[in-house]
Amino acid sequence: MRWRLEFVPLIVAAALSACGTSSSTAISSTSTAAAETTSTTSAVASSTTAAPTTAVPASAAPTTGVPATAAPASSTTAAVPVGAVDSYIAATWGSSGPFYDNGGSEPDGSGCSPASDELPDGIWYVRLVSLEDQTLGIDLMCVYSDEAAFSRPDYGGGDRLYVNESTKVRFVPLGENPSFYFLTDWNLPDSQQYVPLTVVANAISDGPADGWLLVEGGHATEFWQPWDS
């Protein structure tokens, strides 16, 4: 009986020792599982990273290959292509043309009443009507200056009087190298510039196209538009 009592504590101790080992193993297993979970989570976290961004270089918008063009010029006399001034009329009579006080009642220039339908050589004040097939259509006008203007019953003020009693159109062939000078700014007295023959018809249609026409050898050689026309 005594032997049994002596071994009871040993048996209890062994049982307790066995239980403690199982608990420790369970805890250890739990810790290991947690560690594995943490490792797995870390692995997922490591693999779930933001996709690398690729820097896209900025580039200019592609061009269409259509050449830039200037804005279209306004269809007025002041906007037609112009060039240098080398006018015989301006060099001979000044920028206003052959306006002068002739001391009587006669019109300026070569007058305004030629004896025939053909315009003879001289310098005439005209209104340009047309330009076709190297032929200039003109409406002859009369200009009276100073006393010649003051003495007329239709005088309305100013230094000059422009009269167009007949709208008859005469035709004058162009010379070999005719020159046309139009005002480019109606506010500037000396703004006349050369206009290429290719756009004279446009300048005529835009109007007004009044001025001095020089006729030499039966051909129109120069047109000059004075500021006060």
C-alpha positions as CSV (number, residue, x, y, z in Angstrom):
1,M,0.0,0.0,0.0
2,R,2.9,2.3,0.9
3,W,4.4,1.6,-2.6
4,R,1.3,2.7,-4.3
5,L,1.2,6.0,-2.3
6,E,4.8,6.7,-3.1
7,F,4.3,6.3,-6.8
8,V,1.0,8.3,-7.0
9,P,2.8,11.7,-7.0
10,L,5.1,10.4,-9.7
11,I,2.2,9.3,-11.8
12,V,0.5,12.7,-11.3
13,A,3.7,14.5,-12.1
14,A,4.1,12.5,-15.2
15,A,0.5,13.2,-16.3
16,L,1.0,16.9,-15.6
17,S,4.2,16.8,-17.6
18,A,2.5,15.2,-20.5
19,C,-0.3,17.7,-20.5
20,G,2.1,20.6,-20.4
21,T,4.0,19.3,-23.4
22,S,0.8,19.0,-25.4
23,S,-0.2,22.6,-24.5
24,S,3.2,23.9,-25.5
25,T,3.1,22.0,-28.7
26,A,-0.3,23.4,-29.5
27,I,0.8,27.0,-28.7
28,S,3.9,26.4,-30.7
29,S,1.8,25.1,-33.6
30,T,-0.5,28.1,-33.3
31,S,2.5,30.5,-33.4
32,T,3.9,28.7,-36.4
33,A,0.6,28.9,-38.2
34,A,0.4,32.6,-37.4
35,A,4.0,33.0,-38.6
36,E,3.1,31.2,-41.8
37,T,0.0,33.4,-42.2
38,T,2.2,36.5,-41.7
39,S,4.7,35.2,-44.2
40,T,1.9,34.5,-46.7
41,T,0.5,38.0,-46.1
42,S,3.8,39.5,-46.5
43,A,4.4,37.6,-49.7
44,V,1.0,38.8,-51.0
45,A,1.8,42.3,-50.0
46,S,5.1,42.1,-51.7
47,S,3.6,40.7,-54.8
48,T,0.7,43.2,-54.8
49,T,2.7,46.3,-55.6
50,A,1.7,49.3,-57.7
51,A,2.3,48.8,-61.4
52,P,5.3,50.9,-62.4
53,T,4.4,54.0,-64.3
54,T,6.1,54.8,-67.5
55,A,6.8,58.4,-68.2
56,V,5.4,59.4,-71.5
57,P,7.4,62.2,-73.1
58,A,5.3,65.2,-74.0
59,S,5.1,65.8,-77.7
60,A,3.8,68.7,-79.8
61,A,0.5,68.2,-81.6
62,P,1.1,66.8,-85.1
63,T,1.1,69.4,-87.8
64,T,-1.3,69.0,-90.8
65,G,1.3,70.0,-93.4
66,V,-1.0,72.8,-94.6
67,P,1.1,75.9,-95.0
68,A,0.1,78.9,-93.1
69,T,-1.6,81.6,-95.1
70,A,-2.1,85.2,-94.5
71,A,-5.5,86.6,-94.0
72,P,-7.2,87.5,-97.1
73,A,-6.8,91.2,-98.1
74,S,-9.9,93.3,-98.0
75,S,-11.3,94.0,-101.4
76,T,-10.6,97.7,-101.4
77,T,-8.3,99.8,-103.5
78,A,-6.2,100.5,-100.4
79,A,-5.5,96.7,-100.0
80,V,-4.3,95.8,-103.5
81,P,-0.7,94.8,-104.0
82,V,1.5,97.8,-104.4
83,G,5.0,98.7,-105.4
84,A,7.4,101.6,-105.8
85,V,6.3,104.9,-107.2
86,D,8.0,106.1,-110.4
87,S,5.3,108.3,-111.9
88,Y,5.9,110.6,-114.8
89,I,2.7,112.5,-114.0
90,A,3.7,113.1,-110.3
91,A,7.2,114.0,-111.4
92,T,5.9,116.5,-113.9
93,W,2.9,118.0,-112.2
94,G,3.1,117.0,-108.6
95,S,1.1,114.5,-106.6
96,S,-2.2,116.3,-107.4
97,G,-1.7,116.1,-111.1
98,P,-2.1,119.1,-113.5
99,F,-4.5,121.1,-111.3
100,Y,-3.9,124.8,-111.9
101,D,-5.6,128.1,-112.2
102,N,-5.6,128.8,-115.9
103,G,-7.0,132.3,-115.3
104,G,-10.2,131.6,-117.2
105,S,-13.1,129.1,-117.5
106,E,-11.2,126.2,-119.1
107,P,-10.9,122.8,-117.5
108,D,-7.6,121.5,-116.2
109,G,-5.3,119.1,-118.1
110,S,-6.1,118.6,-121.8
111,G,-9.7,119.5,-121.3
112,C,-12.8,117.3,-121.5
113,S,-14.2,117.8,-125.0
114,P,-12.1,116.1,-127.6
115,A,-13.2,116.4,-131.2
116,S,-13.6,112.7,-131.7
117,D,-14.5,109.6,-129.9
118,E,-10.9,108.5,-129.8
119,L,-9.0,110.1,-127.0
120,P,-6.0,112.0,-128.5
121,D,-2.6,112.3,-126.8
122,G,-2.7,114.4,-123.7
123,I,-3.5,114.2,-120.0
124,W,-7.1,113.6,-119.2
125,Y,-9.1,113.3,-116.0
126,V,-11.1,110.1,-116.3
127,R,-13.1,107.6,-114.4
128,L,-11.8,104.1,-115.2
129,V,-14.7,101.8,-116.2
130,S,-13.2,98.6,-117.4
131,L,-10.1,96.8,-118.4
132,E,-10.5,93.9,-120.9
133,D,-8.2,92.5,-123.6
134,Q,-5.5,95.2,-123.0
135,T,-8.0,97.9,-123.6
136,L,-9.1,100.5,-121.0
137,G,-12.6,101.7,-120.9
138,I,-12.9,105.3,-119.6
139,D,-15.5,107.9,-118.8
140,L,-14.0,111.4,-119.5
141,M,-14.6,114.0,-116.9
142,C,-14.0,117.8,-116.5
143,V,-12.1,119.3,-113.6
144,Y,-12.2,123.1,-112.9
145,S,-9.8,124.7,-110.4
146,D,-9.9,128.0,-108.6
147,E,-11.4,130.8,-110.7
148,A,-12.6,128.4,-113.4
149,A,-14.5,126.6,-110.6
150,F,-15.7,129.7,-108.8
151,S,-17.3,131.1,-111.9
152,R,-19.4,128.1,-112.7
153,P,-23.1,128.1,-111.6
154,D,-22.7,124.5,-110.3
155,Y,-19.8,125.4,-108.0
156,G,-20.4,124.0,-104.5
157,G,-17.3,125.0,-102.6
158,G,-13.7,124.0,-102.4
159,D,-10.8,124.7,-104.7
160,R,-11.9,122.3,-107.5
161,L,-15.1,121.2,-109.2
162,Y,-15.5,117.8,-110.8
163,V,-18.1,117.6,-113.5
164,N,-19.3,114.6,-115.4
165,E,-22.0,115.7,-117.8
166,S,-21.8,112.6,-120.0
167,T,-21.2,109.0,-119.1
168,K,-20.1,108.0,-122.6
169,V,-17.4,105.3,-122.5
170,R,-14.4,105.6,-124.7
171,F,-11.8,102.9,-125.2
172,V,-8.1,103.4,-125.2
173,P,-5.6,100.6,-125.9
174,L,-2.8,100.1,-123.3
175,G,0.8,100.9,-124.0
176,E,3.5,98.4,-123.9
177,N,4.3,98.9,-120.2
178,P,1.5,100.9,-118.7
179,S,1.7,102.1,-115.1
180,F,-1.2,102.4,-112.7
181,Y,-0.9,104.3,-109.4
182,F,-3.7,104.2,-106.8
183,L,-4.1,105.7,-103.4
184,T,-3.5,103.2,-100.6
185,D,-4.9,105.5,-97.9
186,W,-7.6,108.1,-98.6
187,N,-6.4,110.0,-95.5
188,L,-2.9,110.5,-96.8
189,P,-2.3,112.8,-99.8
190,D,0.9,111.1,-101.0
191,S,0.0,107.4,-100.5
192,Q,-0.1,106.5,-104.2
193,Q,1.7,103.3,-105.1
194,Y,2.1,101.2,-108.1
195,V,-0.5,98.6,-108.8
196,P,0.3,95.6,-111.0
197,L,-1.7,95.3,-114.1
198,T,-3.0,91.9,-113.0
199,V,-5.2,93.5,-110.3
200,V,-6.1,96.8,-111.9
201,A,-9.5,95.3,-112.9
202,N,-10.2,94.6,-109.3
203,A,-9.1,98.1,-108.3
204,I,-11.5,99.5,-110.9
205,S,-14.4,97.4,-109.7
206,D,-13.7,98.4,-106.0
207,G,-13.6,102.0,-107.0
208,P,-13.7,104.9,-107.0
209,A,-11.1,104.9,-109.8
210,D,-10.9,108.5,-110.8
211,G,-7.7,110.1,-111.8
212,W,-5.4,111.4,-114.5
213,L,-4.7,109.3,-117.6
214,L,-1.7,110.0,-119.8
215,V,-2.2,109.1,-123.4
216,E,0.9,108.9,-125.7
217,G,0.9,107.7,-129.3
218,G,-2.8,106.8,-129.0
219,H,-2.1,104.4,-126.0
220,A,-2.7,104.7,-122.3
221,T,0.7,104.8,-120.7
222,E,0.0,105.9,-117.1
223,F,-2.9,106.4,-114.7
224,W,-2.4,108.5,-111.5
225,Q,-5.0,108.8,-108.8
226,P,-4.7,112.1,-106.9
227,W,-5.6,112.4,-103.3
228,D,-8.4,114.9,-103.8
229,S,-10.1,112.9,-106.5
